[in-house]
């Protein structure tokens, strides 16, 4: 008789490395997000091996969140993106940078 999987293995839940409103933690990312929003989006998309046109979408945030086991939902991703797109984009870039430094990106 074959073993039946009752609970799927998963990662331990993770959190974002910084908050949405922690823009001043990295002034370079903050300035890029405020004054060159689409350039920052292209940097993020490039980091994630995605099309540059996808860099500023909340869907990319959801893909990243799911990849690293960060708690949240598509709805919360959309709400954050709708409320303050530059802040959420900066948060994503700061998180990518932090994970690169930790060697887990």
N, CA and C of each residue as an Amber inpcrd file, in Angstrom:
protein
   315
   0.8380000  -1.1760000   0.0000000   0.0000000   0.0000000   0.0000000
   0.8880000   1.2470000   0.0000000   0.5560000   2.2080000  -0.8020000
   1.3380000   3.4380000  -0.9230000   1.0900000   4.3610000   0.2740000
   2.1240000   5.1410000   0.6110000   1.9670000   6.1370000   1.6790000
   1.1240000   7.2960000   1.1740000   0.2000000   7.7230000   1.9600000
  -0.6720000   8.8310000   1.6010000  -0.1640000  10.0900000   2.3110000
   0.0220000  11.1520000   1.5340000   0.4640000  12.4200000   2.1010000
  -0.7620000  13.1550000   2.6130000  -0.7860000  13.4040000   3.9110000
  -1.9150000  14.0940000   4.5200000  -1.6560000  15.5910000   4.6050000
  -0.4340000  15.9670000   4.9400000  -0.0620000  17.3720000   5.0510000
   1.1100000  17.6180000   4.1110000   0.9680000  18.6000000   3.2390000
   2.0320000  18.9390000   2.3120000   3.1770000  19.6140000   3.0690000
   4.4240000  19.2450000   2.7440000   5.5410000  19.9270000   3.3860000
   5.5830000  21.3800000   2.9310000   5.9820000  22.2500000   3.8260000
   6.0640000  23.6650000   3.4650000   7.1730000  24.3220000   4.2600000
   7.5080000  25.5240000   3.8420000   8.5050000  26.3200000   4.5440000
   7.8980000  26.9210000   5.7900000   8.7890000  27.2560000   6.7060000
   8.3320000  28.0120000   7.8690000   7.9270000  29.4030000   7.3800000
   6.8520000  29.9560000   7.9120000   6.4300000  31.2960000   7.4820000
   7.5490000  32.3040000   7.6940000   7.6450000  33.2160000   6.7820000
   8.6760000  34.2490000   6.8190000   7.9980000  35.6180000   6.8750000
   8.7850000  36.6360000   7.0700000   8.2680000  37.9990000   7.0590000
   9.1420000  38.8470000   6.1450000   8.6450000  40.0250000   5.8250000
   9.4330000  40.9710000   5.0540000  10.6240000  41.4210000   5.8930000
  11.7370000  41.7180000   5.2430000  12.9490000  42.1520000   5.9340000
  12.8030000  43.5670000   6.4880000  11.8860000  44.3500000   5.9160000
  11.6110000  45.7090000   6.3950000  10.1420000  46.0280000   6.1290000
   9.6510000  47.0410000   6.7760000   8.2520000  47.4190000   6.6120000
   8.0040000  48.2450000   5.3600000   6.7490000  48.3660000   4.9890000
   6.3810000  49.1450000   3.8030000   6.8120000  50.6050000   3.9530000
   6.7120000  51.1490000   5.1450000   7.0200000  52.5590000   5.3550000
   8.4640000  52.8150000   5.8120000   9.3280000  51.8160000   5.6980000
  10.7320000  51.9730000   6.0920000  11.6000000  52.4500000   4.9360000
  11.0690000  53.3580000   4.1340000  11.7610000  53.8090000   2.9250000
  13.1270000  54.4150000   3.2180000  13.2690000  55.0890000   4.3350000
  14.5290000  55.7630000   4.6450000  15.6310000  54.7950000   5.0610000
  15.3280000  53.5170000   5.1770000  16.3590000  52.5280000   5.5040000
  17.3950000  52.4220000   4.3920000  17.0020000  52.7020000   3.1740000
  17.9110000  52.6890000   2.0280000  17.5330000  53.8670000   1.1370000
  18.2510000  54.9750000   1.3130000  17.8860000  56.2080000   0.6000000
  18.0390000  56.0720000  -0.9190000  19.0020000  55.2800000  -1.3730000
  19.1680000  55.0820000  -2.8150000  17.9400000  54.4390000  -3.4280000
  17.4390000  53.4010000  -2.7820000  16.2290000  52.7260000  -3.2560000
  15.0410000  53.6700000  -3.1460000  14.9720000  54.4180000  -2.0450000
  13.8660000  55.3520000  -1.8300000  13.8130000  56.4130000  -2.9330000
  14.9430000  57.0100000  -3.2320000  14.9810000  58.0470000  -4.2690000
  14.6480000  57.4690000  -5.6390000  15.1570000  56.2900000  -5.9090000
  14.8560000  55.6430000  -7.1860000  13.3620000  55.3350000  -7.2870000
  12.7640000  54.8660000  -6.1860000  11.3390000  54.5570000  -6.1780000
  10.4630000  55.7870000  -6.3480000  10.9190000  56.9010000  -5.7980000
  10.1280000  58.1400000  -5.8800000  10.2850000  58.8600000  -7.2120000
  11.5000000  58.8960000  -7.7390000  11.7610000  59.7150000  -8.9210000
  11.9650000  58.9220000 -10.2000000  12.1730000  57.6290000 -10.0740000
  12.3490000  56.7970000 -11.2680000  11.6900000  55.4360000 -11.0210000
  10.4120000  55.5090000 -10.7470000   9.6030000  54.3450000 -10.3570000
   9.7580000  53.1740000 -11.3180000   9.6740000  53.4370000 -12.6110000
   9.7330000  52.3530000 -13.5920000  11.1400000  51.7650000 -13.7120000
  12.1670000  52.5800000 -13.4710000  13.5410000  52.0460000 -13.4520000
  13.7080000  51.0600000 -12.3020000  13.1670000  51.3940000 -11.1320000
  13.2360000  50.4910000  -9.9920000  12.4630000  49.2070000 -10.2910000
  11.3130000  49.3490000 -10.9270000  10.5310000  48.1730000 -11.3190000
  11.3050000  47.2610000 -12.2570000  12.0430000  47.8500000 -13.1940000
  12.8630000  47.0500000 -14.1190000  14.0140000  46.3650000 -13.3900000
  14.6010000  47.0530000 -12.4000000  15.6660000  46.4290000 -11.6030000
  15.1290000  45.2000000 -10.8660000  13.9620000  45.3550000 -10.2750000
  13.3510000  44.2510000  -9.5320000  13.0240000  43.0930000 -10.4660000
  12.4180000  43.4010000 -11.6020000  12.0800000  42.3580000 -12.5730000
  13.3460000  41.6440000 -13.0380000  14.4010000  42.3870000 -13.2630000
  15.6700000  41.7870000 -13.6710000  16.2220000  40.8790000 -12.5720000
  16.1440000  41.3300000 -11.3280000  16.5910000  40.5080000 -10.1970000
  15.8400000  39.1880000 -10.1490000  14.5700000  39.2210000 -10.5340000
  13.7200000  38.0270000 -10.4480000  13.6150000  37.2750000 -11.7750000
  14.4410000  37.6720000 -12.7540000  14.4230000  37.0470000 -14.0850000
  13.0450000  37.1060000 -14.7320000  12.4120000  38.2510000 -14.6060000
  11.0910000  38.4720000 -15.2010000  11.1960000  39.5830000 -16.2460000
  10.1560000  39.7470000 -17.0180000  10.0720000  40.8020000 -18.0110000
  10.0370000  42.1660000 -17.3210000  10.7430000  43.1180000 -17.8640000
  10.8070000  44.4570000 -17.2810000   9.4210000  45.0870000 -17.1180000
   8.5070000  44.7480000 -17.9920000   7.1650000  45.3180000 -17.9210000
   6.3840000  44.8250000 -16.7000000   6.8510000  43.7350000 -16.0810000
   6.1640000  43.1710000 -14.9190000   6.6720000  43.7460000 -13.6000000
   7.7240000  44.5430000 -13.6320000   8.3910000  44.9880000 -12.4190000
   7.5740000  45.8200000 -11.4610000   6.6000000  46.5340000 -11.9590000
   5.8290000  47.4120000 -11.0790000   4.4610000  46.8480000 -10.7150000
   4.2210000  45.5940000 -11.0190000   2.9050000  45.0320000 -10.7560000
   2.8430000  44.3550000  -9.3940000   1.6660000  44.3380000  -8.8230000
   1.4920000  43.6570000  -7.5390000   1.6360000  42.1510000  -7.7040000
   1.4320000  41.6420000  -8.9130000   1.5780000  40.2040000  -9.1520000
   3.0190000  39.7610000  -8.8940000   3.9880000  40.5900000  -9.2610000
   5.3860000  40.2520000  -9.0190000   5.6650000  40.2000000  -7.5220000
   5.0390000  41.0940000  -6.7730000   5.1650000  41.0800000  -5.3080000
   4.6170000  39.7570000  -4.7570000   3.4970000  39.3100000  -5.3070000
   2.8880000  38.0570000  -4.8610000   3.7690000  36.8590000  -5.1860000
   4.3730000  36.8610000  -6.3670000   5.2780000  35.7790000  -6.7510000
   6.4570000  35.7300000  -5.7780000   7.0220000  36.8830000  -5.4820000
   8.1590000  36.9610000  -4.5580000   7.7520000  36.4950000  -3.1580000
   6.6000000  36.9790000  -2.7080000   6.1130000  36.6210000  -1.3740000
   5.9190000  35.1130000  -1.2500000   5.3410000  34.5050000  -2.2630000
   5.1310000  33.0580000  -2.2510000   6.4480000  32.2940000  -2.3210000
   7.3940000  32.7940000  -3.1060000   8.6890000  32.1300000  -3.2500000
   9.4240000  32.0420000  -1.9240000   9.3200000  33.0840000  -1.1070000
  10.0520000  33.1200000   0.1610000   9.1710000  32.8440000   1.3770000
   7.9540000  32.4090000   1.1420000   7.0820000  32.0050000   2.2520000
   6.6520000  33.1630000   3.1330000   6.6090000  34.3600000   2.5740000
   6.1900000  35.5370000   3.3380000   4.6800000  35.5220000   3.4470000
   4.1960000  35.6870000   4.6550000   2.7530000  35.6270000   4.8730000
   2.0520000  36.7940000   4.1810000   0.8500000  36.5450000   3.7050000
   0.0600000  37.5620000   3.0260000  -0.8600000  36.9100000   2.0130000
  -1.4910000  37.7420000   1.2090000  -2.4150000  37.2380000   0.1930000
  -2.3600000  38.1460000  -1.0300000  -2.9500000  37.6750000  -2.1060000
  -3.0420000  38.5030000  -3.3170000  -3.8060000  39.7850000  -3.0130000
  -4.8240000  39.6590000  -2.1840000  -5.6290000  40.8230000  -1.8250000
  -4.7910000  41.8530000  -1.0700000  -4.0090000  41.3950000  -0.0930000
  -3.1760000  42.3420000   0.6610000  -2.0980000  42.9470000  -0.2350000
  -1.5510000  42.1490000  -1.1590000  -0.5620000  42.6790000  -2.1010000
  -1.1790000  43.7970000  -2.9420000  -2.3840000  43.5470000  -3.4290000
  -3.0680000  44.5550000  -4.2440000  -3.3590000  45.8080000  -3.4260000
  -3.8200000  45.6370000  -2.1920000  -4.1460000  46.7980000  -1.3430000
  -2.9060000  47.6450000  -1.0420000  -1.8070000  46.9970000  -0.6940000
  -0.5630000  47.7440000  -0.4570000  -0.1360000  48.4770000  -1.7230000
  -0.2060000  47.7670000  -2.8540000   0.1950000  48.3700000  -4.1220000
  -0.7080000  49.5520000  -4.4800000  -1.9780000  49.4090000  -4.2480000
  -2.9290000  50.4760000  -4.5530000  -2.7200000  51.6780000  -3.6290000
  -2.4610000  51.4330000  -2.3540000  -2.3330000  52.5080000  -1.3720000
  -1.0530000  53.3080000  -1.5660000   0.0450000  52.6450000  -1.8640000
   1.3150000  53.3560000  -2.0320000   2.2740000  52.5150000  -2.8560000
   2.1290000  52.6010000  -4.1530000   2.9560000  51.8000000  -5.0580000
   4.4550000  52.0060000  -4.8570000   4.9400000  53.2630000  -4.7810000
   6.3890000  53.4350000  -4.5960000   6.8950000  52.7830000  -3.3090000
   6.1200000  52.8770000  -2.2390000   6.5450000  52.2810000  -0.9600000
   6.6360000  50.7610000  -1.0530000   5.6600000  50.1280000  -1.7040000
   5.6850000  48.6650000  -1.8100000   6.8060000  48.2160000  -2.7410000
   7.0680000  48.9890000  -3.7860000   8.1570000  48.6490000  -4.6990000
   9.5050000  48.7760000  -3.9860000   9.6640000  49.8290000  -3.1850000
  10.9000000  50.0140000  -2.4130000  11.0720000  48.8940000  -1.3930000
   9.9840000  48.4900000  -0.7540000  10.0570000  47.3960000   0.2100000
  10.5460000  46.1150000  -0.4730000  10.0190000  45.8420000  -1.6440000
  10.4090000  44.6470000  -2.3790000  11.8940000  44.6920000  -2.7290000
  12.3800000  45.8360000  -3.2030000  13.7950000  45.9660000  -3.5650000
  14.6870000  45.8490000  -2.3270000  14.2840000  46.4620000  -1.2140000
  15.0680000  46.3300000   0.0220000  15.1320000  44.8760000   0.4710000
  14.0310000  44.1650000   0.3260000  13.9860000  42.7620000   0.7180000
  14.9060000  41.9240000  -0.1730000  14.8780000  42.1820000  -1.4610000
  15.7680000  41.4780000  -2.3880000  17.2210000  41.7370000  -2.0050000
  17.5580000  43.0030000  -1.7460000  18.9300000  43.3550000  -1.3700000
  19.3440000  42.6570000  -0.0760000  18.4470000  42.6240000   0.8990000
  18.7580000  41.9850000   2.1790000  18.9690000  40.4870000   1.9940000
  18.1400000  39.8500000   1.1950000  18.2910000  38.4030000   0.9690000
  19.5490000  38.1030000   0.1750000  19.9390000  39.0050000  -0.7280000
  21.2070000  38.8350000  -1.4470000  22.3740000  38.8740000  -0.4750000
  22.3400000  39.8280000   0.4560000  23.4080000  39.9370000   1.4500000
  23.4660000  38.7050000   2.3610000  22.3210000  38.1160000   2.6250000
  22.2600000  36.9230000   3.4720000  22.5800000  35.6440000   2.6820000
  22.6890000  35.7910000   1.3780000  22.9930000  34.6340000   0.5220000
  21.8150000  33.6990000   0.3120000  20.5960000  34.2290000   0.4570000
  19.4120000  33.3700000   0.2890000  18.5190000  33.8300000  -0.8570000
  19.0520000  34.6570000  -1.7480000  18.2490000  35.1210000  -2.8780000
  18.6040000  34.3000000  -4.0870000
